[in-house]
Amino acid sequence: MSTVELTAANFDQVVSENDFVIIDFWAGWCVPCRQFAPTYEKVSGNHDDIVFASVDTEAEQQLAAAFDVRSIPTLAVIRDKTVIYAQPGALPEKTLEDLIQQARDIDMDKLKEEAQEA
């Protein structure tokens, strides 16, 4: 699956219509972002049930600000409309695959229950 360009205009629709979304925040001038892009694209092909999205932080500054992106590339993982991970850094393929597995393994019902108790 190729990546989806995420914008302020389509963000709500993409997140509400998909249970699992991974977002790569990047910019064209960012060398680590350009180096990470092929890895992100390759891993996206291994997971047809996940939407792999990308946000151009230059064009979508408000969206990047909403995720408090201070360094790029930054990855965010959303499951069931809940952000469960958001960290800067270009990941190697194996580490990205491990992150995806960890995200899959999260008990979302338990996570939401704990969040309500907090």
N, C-alpha and C positions, 0 to 999 in steps of 0.2 A: 504494500500500500504506500502510495506517495504521501508526503506530508501535506497538510492543509494549512493554508495561510489564514492565521487567526487575526481578526481585527475587532475593534470595539463594536462594529456593526454586526458581526456574526458570532461573537463570543458567547452570548447567552444561549443562542440556538445550538451551537456545537456542544456546549457543556450540558445543557438540559436534555439533549437527544442522545447522549452517549454516556455509558457508565464509567468509562475509563479513558482519560485523556492525558497525554503527556505533552507538555509545551516546552519548546526550545526558544528562549529569548535571545536574540542575536542582533548584530548590526553588520553591515557590509564592510565597514572599516576594521572590524575586529578580526585579527589574524587567528586567535584560538577558535573563534566562532566558525571561520571558514574551514579550519582544520577538523573541527568536530562534525561539520555538516555531513560528510560522507558516512561516518559511523552512525549517526542518527538515522540517516536514510536507509542504510543497510539493515539496522536493527528493526526499523519500522516494517520491513518486509517479512520479518519473522513472527509478527503479531497482528493478524488480521482483525482481531477483536478489540484492538486499541486504536484510538485516533491519535496520530502523531501530528502535532500542530507546531507551527513556528510563528513567532511574533517578531517583526522587524521593529526594534525598539526606537529607531529613528522616526519611523512613520507612525508608530502607535505608542507615543510617549505616555499617554494617560493609562493605557492598559499595563504598560511596564510599571508605572507608578503604583497602580492598584495592587500589584504583586510585590511592591517594595524592591524592585530589581535595582541593585546598586552596582553590580558587576556582571559582565557577560563573558561567555555564555552562562545563562542560568537555566536550570531545568525545574519545572514544576510538574507534579503529578496530582491529578484530580480523579478521585473515585467517588461515585455516587454524589456528585456535586460538592464534594468536600476536598479541600486542598490537604493532602497528606504528606507532601514533600515539596520543598522549594529551597534549592541551594545553588550557588554559583559553582562553575567549574566544568570543563570539558572532560567527559568520562571516556575511558577506553571501552571497547565493545563489551568485554566480559563484565566489567563493573556496571555498565548500563543494563545488561541482561540480568545481573544480580539484583539491581535496584527494582527492575520490573517484577522479578519473582517475589521480592519482599513486599512490594505493593499488592501483588495478587494475594499474598498470604494474610494480609491484614483482615481481621474480622471487623467489617464496617459497622455492623450492628453494635458490637461491643464498644467500638471507638466512639460512635455517636452517643451511646448511653453514658460513657465516661465524660464526654464533653458536656452533656446536660447536667451531670452531677457537679461539675466544677464551678 
